[in-house]
């Protein structure tokens, strides 16, 4: 268990960092730089042109390492349960493909607007349904939903699938929204991945250990080049992939709602966006926050990017500790 975990973490870290060493110059040569919205913080304009789609680095690294180690574990155990983590990985990759399409569309339009919101959500909805149907048909999930902190399970019947799809698309989009300043999404996800690593060791779950360890290693490897001041951005290619990973890991442990607690800072990003849009429409032009998602609000309040990342990540760490001791059966 420990050996598999260390290998997954270190190998993914190294591969991610090495890929970025060559990917960043390539992205620059192809002029695949980030476009910055005019309505954003004015100091973000200096970031325009920074290479994006850097998420390809940890997408490749995590996929290669996990696929290899999953094969080794299956060869040792011949356990059909190994299909579930494979489904989780495929689900994350499919979300990343949506991100790639979105990123490429932005370059084609030469602006920071890719797929239309409904187009992007429709694709995410399809992928979420595929994940739930695949997991259900192979008996990896059923209609029983575990309620963390209450230590109870309720049978929701068909409504389980509706809630699951809404939860999946909501969390994946929340992680996507968190990718707004240097190092934020990668650092938060590293903390959440560490939480799932602890859960893996608690339950002696090798597959979860490999998946969480490689996610942690990929995030740390990416932060070598993404921490402030960022030399590369992950783009939707990376953020949707990470969203798929953390969401599927919650299903993998049979406790999907736990992601709402350990990943609440992600959710807060989406909630702030919803509040901002709703308040703007109701008040005919007034804003509830100085800017949404909420990390930009704190920037507008004078916080540095490093301070935002630090506070948000420490908050995530506290919530992960609470989730581990009180939300895991």
HELIX and SHEET records of a PDB file:
HELIX    1   1 UNK A    2  UNK A   29  1                                  28    
HELIX    2   2 UNK A   42  UNK A   47  5                                   6    
HELIX    3   3 UNK A   56  UNK A   77  1                                  22    
HELIX    4   4 UNK A   82  UNK A  109  1                                  28    
HELIX    5   5 UNK A  117  UNK A  137  1                                  21    
HELIX    6   6 UNK A  159  UNK A  178  1                                  20    
HELIX    7   7 UNK A  184  UNK A  203  1                                  20    
HELIX    8   8 UNK A  206  UNK A  226  1                                  21    
HELIX    9   9 UNK A  235  UNK A  252  1                                  18    
HELIX   10  10 UNK A  256  UNK A  258  5                                   3    
HELIX   11  11 UNK A  259  UNK A  262  1                                   4    
HELIX   12  12 UNK A  264  UNK A  282  1                                  19    
HELIX   13  13 UNK A  294  UNK A  300  1                                   7    
HELIX   14  14 UNK A  305  UNK A  326  1                                  22    
SHEET    1   A 2 UNK A 144  UNK A 147  0                                        
SHEET    2   A 2 UNK A 152  UNK A 155 -1                                        
END                                                                             
